[in-house]
Amino acid sequence: MAQGAVKGKAKPKKPAKKSVPMRKGGRIIAPKKSRIIHQQKLKKNLEVEIRKKIEHDVTQKASSNMPKKLALLKAPDQGKKDKGSAAGGSKA
């Protein structure tokens, strides 16, 4: 062992992290300049308002063409699991 240093012991491997499912919304790194932050907030708010307006217009056109009144239903919350609502059907 005169030629080199003593080798260190092998370190145990760390377990791999679980993959997290993708979430809704854009993933961007926030800029540090206040003017750019303000522009991005304005852009996002405008996009949301435009999308809401389009959805509203589409539902108005669809409801005007239907003989029966069109009712919009919201999806149930994923966090709350109610046994009664899962078994019940719609009465439409």
Distance bins in CASP14 RR format, pairs under 12 A and 6 or more apart:
PFRMAT RR
TARGET T0000
AUTHOR 0000-0000-0000
RMODE 2
METHOD distances of the structure
MODEL  1
1 7 0 0 0 0 0 1 0 0 0 0 0
25 44 0 0 0 0 1 0 0 0 0 0 0
25 47 0 0 0 0 0 1 0 0 0 0 0
25 48 0 0 0 0 0 1 0 0 0 0 0
26 40 0 0 0 0 0 1 0 0 0 0 0
26 43 0 0 0 0 0 1 0 0 0 0 0
26 44 0 0 0 0 1 0 0 0 0 0 0
26 47 0 0 0 0 0 1 0 0 0 0 0
28 36 0 0 0 0 0 1 0 0 0 0 0
28 37 0 0 0 0 0 1 0 0 0 0 0
28 40 1 0 0 1 0 0 0 0 0 0 0
28 43 0 0 0 0 0 1 0 0 0 0 0
28 44 0 0 0 0 0 1 0 0 0 0 0
29 36 0 0 0 0 0 1 0 0 0 0 0
29 37 0 0 0 0 0 1 0 0 0 0 0
29 40 0 0 0 0 0 1 0 0 0 0 0
30 36 0 0 0 0 1 0 0 0 0 0 0
30 37 1 0 0 1 0 0 0 0 0 0 0
30 38 0 0 0 0 0 1 0 0 0 0 0
30 40 0 0 0 0 1 0 0 0 0 0 0
30 41 0 0 0 0 0 1 0 0 0 0 0
30 44 0 0 0 0 0 1 0 0 0 0 0
31 37 1 0 0 1 0 0 0 0 0 0 0
31 38 0 0 0 0 0 1 0 0 0 0 0
31 39 0 0 0 0 1 0 0 0 0 0 0
31 40 1 0 0 1 0 0 0 0 0 0 0
31 41 0 0 0 0 0 1 0 0 0 0 0
33 39 0 0 0 0 1 0 0 0 0 0 0
33 40 0 0 0 0 0 1 0 0 0 0 0
34 40 0 0 0 0 0 1 0 0 0 0 0
34 41 0 0 0 0 0 1 0 0 0 0 0
35 41 0 0 0 0 0 1 0 0 0 0 0
35 42 0 0 0 0 0 1 0 0 0 0 0
36 42 0 0 0 0 0 1 0 0 0 0 0
36 43 0 0 0 0 0 1 0 0 0 0 0
37 43 0 0 0 0 0 1 0 0 0 0 0
37 44 0 0 0 0 0 1 0 0 0 0 0
38 44 0 0 0 0 0 1 0 0 0 0 0
38 45 0 0 0 0 0 1 0 0 0 0 0
39 45 0 0 0 0 0 1 0 0 0 0 0
39 46 0 0 0 0 0 1 0 0 0 0 0
40 46 0 0 0 0 0 1 0 0 0 0 0
40 47 0 0 0 0 0 1 0 0 0 0 0
41 47 0 0 0 0 0 1 0 0 0 0 0
41 48 0 0 0 0 0 1 0 0 0 0 0
42 48 0 0 0 0 0 1 0 0 0 0 0
42 49 0 0 0 0 0 1 0 0 0 0 0
43 49 0 0 0 0 0 1 0 0 0 0 0
43 50 0 0 0 0 0 1 0 0 0 0 0
44 50 0 0 0 0 0 1 0 0 0 0 0
44 51 0 0 0 0 0 1 0 0 0 0 0
45 51 0 0 0 0 0 1 0 0 0 0 0
45 52 0 0 0 0 0 1 0 0 0 0 0
46 52 0 0 0 0 0 1 0 0 0 0 0
46 53 0 0 0 0 0 1 0 0 0 0 0
47 53 0 0 0 0 0 1 0 0 0 0 0
47 54 0 0 0 0 0 1 0 0 0 0 0
48 54 0 0 0 0 0 1 0 0 0 0 0
48 55 0 0 0 0 0 1 0 0 0 0 0
49 55 0 0 0 0 0 1 0 0 0 0 0
49 56 0 0 0 0 0 1 0 0 0 0 0
50 56 0 0 0 0 0 1 0 0 0 0 0
50 57 0 0 0 0 0 1 0 0 0 0 0
51 57 0 0 0 0 0 1 0 0 0 0 0
51 58 0 0 0 0 0 1 0 0 0 0 0
52 58 0 0 0 0 0 1 0 0 0 0 0
52 59 0 0 0 0 0 1 0 0 0 0 0
53 59 0 0 0 0 0 1 0 0 0 0 0
53 60 0 0 0 0 0 1 0 0 0 0 0
54 60 0 0 0 0 0 1 0 0 0 0 0
54 61 0 0 0 0 0 1 0 0 0 0 0
55 61 0 0 0 0 0 1 0 0 0 0 0
55 62 0 0 0 0 0 1 0 0 0 0 0
55 72 0 0 0 0 1 0 0 0 0 0 0
56 62 0 0 0 0 0 1 0 0 0 0 0
56 63 0 0 0 0 0 1 0 0 0 0 0
56 72 0 0 0 0 0 1 0 0 0 0 0
57 63 0 0 0 0 0 1 0 0 0 0 0
57 64 0 0 0 0 0 1 0 0 0 0 0
58 64 0 0 0 0 0 1 0 0 0 0 0
58 65 0 0 0 0 0 1 0 0 0 0 0
58 70 0 0 0 0 0 1 0 0 0 0 0
58 72 0 0 0 0 0 1 0 0 0 0 0
59 65 0 0 0 0 0 1 0 0 0 0 0
59 66 0 0 0 0 0 1 0 0 0 0 0
59 69 0 0 0 0 0 1 0 0 0 0 0
59 70 1 0 0 1 0 0 0 0 0 0 0
59 71 0 0 0 0 0 1 0 0 0 0 0
59 72 1 0 0 1 0 0 0 0 0 0 0
60 66 0 0 0 0 0 1 0 0 0 0 0
60 70 0 0 0 0 1 0 0 0 0 0 0
60 72 0 0 0 0 0 1 0 0 0 0 0
61 70 0 0 0 0 0 1 0 0 0 0 0
62 68 0 0 0 0 0 1 0 0 0 0 0
62 69 0 0 0 0 0 1 0 0 0 0 0
62 70 1 0 1 0 0 0 0 0 0 0 0
62 71 0 0 0 0 0 1 0 0 0 0 0
62 72 0 0 0 0 0 1 0 0 0 0 0
63 69 1 0 0 1 0 0 0 0 0 0 0
63 70 1 1 0 0 0 0 0 0 0 0 0
63 71 0 0 0 0 1 0 0 0 0 0 0
63 72 0 0 0 0 1 0 0 0 0 0 0
64 70 0 0 0 0 1 0 0 0 0 0 0
66 92 0 0 0 0 0 1 0 0 0 0 0
68 92 0 0 0 0 1 0 0 0 0 0 0
69 92 0 0 0 0 0 1 0 0 0 0 0
70 92 0 0 0 0 0 1 0 0 0 0 0
71 90 0 0 0 0 1 0 0 0 0 0 0
71 91 0 0 0 0 0 1 0 0 0 0 0
71 92 1 0 0 1 0 0 0 0 0 0 0
72 92 0 0 0 0 0 1 0 0 0 0 0
73 85 0 0 0 0 0 1 0 0 0 0 0
73 89 0 0 0 0 0 1 0 0 0 0 0
73 90 0 0 0 0 1 0 0 0 0 0 0
73 92 0 0 0 0 1 0 0 0 0 0 0
75 85 0 0 0 0 0 1 0 0 0 0 0
76 82 1 0 0 1 0 0 0 0 0 0 0
76 83 0 0 0 0 0 1 0 0 0 0 0
76 84 0 0 0 0 0 1 0 0 0 0 0
76 85 1 0 0 1 0 0 0 0 0 0 0
76 86 0 0 0 0 1 0 0 0 0 0 0
76 88 0 0 0 0 0 1 0 0 0 0 0
77 85 0 0 0 0 0 1 0 0 0 0 0
80 86 0 0 0 0 0 1 0 0 0 0 0
82 88 0 0 0 0 0 1 0 0 0 0 0
END
